[in-house]
């Protein structure tokens, strides 16, 4: 059984911890939703820092694509759940840690980053990772529509601001697609 198949089987068991609204937890329902991110990163044989793996849907897709995943999960019960769900895959390390306190400057050059970021910390996490260039070579994140618009905003537009400047100075940002609210548990009330 491949790691992705094992994860799908175990994730469906229903023994998941409760989601915490205060942490902005909205977990993906299907790995198919993550595949554009995985294709963009081309993670085979590479290290990917996954921020907020939650139930492991993206984690399983990254592992199936041949990545070495360091899953950084703030919520300890979900970190334990992820370990149970994905077993002892040697390509997976789980770090029960706040991504905002992650010493990104210590990451090896060429590290990739991915995740499904909560709205309330997405900007801070993106800023922190962008400031670590060139250690973090490429990033692919699921973001709230408003945050994505700020990343891509042109000068003089309403969404243009400090985050737009930082992203455009350090990266080539692009939109890989759109995910509907019903693709998450629970569905977010915003786009």
N, C-alpha and C positions, 0 to 999 in steps of 0.2 A: 504494500500500500504506500503510495507517495505521501509526503508530508501534507500536501494540500488536501488529499482525500481524507486522511486521518483527522485533520483539523475540521473539515466540514462535518464529519460524523460526530465528533465530540462536541462541537459547538452547537449542534442541534439538540443536545440532551436536555436542555432547559435548566441546568444547575448553575445558572449564571448569577453573579452578585447583582444587587439592585443598582440601577443607574443613579447618579447623583446630579441633580439639576444644577447645583452650585458649581460643578466642574464643567458644565456645558456638554455633558456626554450625550452624543447622538451616534450610535454605532451603525455601521453599514450592514445591510441585509445580505448582499451578494458580492462575491469576489469579482464577478464580471464587471462591476462598476469601477474597480480599481485597475483594470487591465490597461487603459490608456496611460496611466501613471507609470505602471511597470514597463510598458513598451518604451515610453519616453526615457526612463532611467537606464534601460539595458543593464540590469544589475548582476548578470551571471558572473560569478567569481569575485564580486565586489562586496564591500562592506556598506550596508545601508543602516543609518540611524533612523529608526521609525519612532516618531513621536506620537504618543497616545495610541498604542495598538488596540486598547479596549479588548473586544472579543476575539481579535486575531484574524479578521477577514483579509485585510491588506497584508498582514504578516504571512499568512498562508500563501498568498499569491507571490510575494517576494521570494519566499523559500522555494516554491515550485519553479520559479524562474532562475534558481541557482544562486541566489544572494546569500551572504552571511548577514544576518539581521541582529542588530542590537536594538531591542525593543525597550524604549524608555517610557514607563508607565507610572504616573503619579499615584494612582489609586491602588493601594496594596491588594485588596481583594481581587481586583481585575488582573493584577500581575500574577497572583496565584492561579486564577482561572486560566490565564493564558498558558501557564506552564502545564496545567492539567490537560488543556485542550490540544496543545501541540506536542505533548510528550517531551521526550528527551532528545529532540533534534539537535545534533551537534553543530548545526549552522545557526542556531538560535541562542542568543544570550538575552536574558531579561534583567533590566536594570530598574528597580523600584526607586524612581528618582524624579524630581521636578525638572522638566526640560529647560526651564528658565535658569536653573542653577547648573546646568550641564557645562562642563569645562570644554566648550567646543574648540578652544585653542589647542587642546591636546589631541584632537582627532588627527589621524594620519591623512596625509595629502591624498586627494582622490576619493574621499568619503562622499557617499550620496546620502541624501536626507529625504524622508517621505513621511506622510501622515495625514490624518483627518483631524485638522486643528479646530478646537473650539474658538468661537468668535472672540471671547473675552481675552484670550492670550495669543491669538494668531499673529497680530502685528508685532508684539514683543518677541515672539519666537523667531519670526522672519528676520527682524532687525538683528537679533543676536547671531543667527546663522550667516546672514549676509556680511556681517562685520568680520567673520572668520575666514572669508575667502583668502587664499585659494584652498584651504583645507577641505571645505565643502565644495565639491566640484559641480554638483547638480542637485536640484531639489524638485520634488513634485508633491504638491499638497492639494487636498480637498479643502476648499475655503468657502466661507459664506460669500455670496455674490458681491456684496458691498466691499469686502476686502479685496476680492479679485479685481473689481473695477478700480480700486485705488492703486493696485499694483500696475495696472496697464494704462492709467490715466495720462492724457496728454497735457502739456502746459496750458494754462488758461481755462481748463475745464473745472467743474465743481468738485470732482473727485480728486483732483491733483493736489498733492501735499508732500510732506516730508517723506512718507513711505514711498511714494511714487519716485521721488528724486533718488533715494537710496537704492531702490530696485533698479532703476534705469542706469545708475552710475556703476553698478556692480554686476548686473545680470542682463540676460536677454529673456524677458518674461513673455509667455504666451499662454493662451487659454486652450486647454486640451479638450474641453467639453463641459457639459452641464449635467448635473445630477438632480433629479427631482426630489422634493422633500419626502415623498413616500418611500424613497430608497433607504431611509434611516429609521432606526428604532431609538427613541420615539421620533416621529417626523418633526423636524423643526418648524416653528411657526413663521419663520422668515425664509427667504430664498437663499 
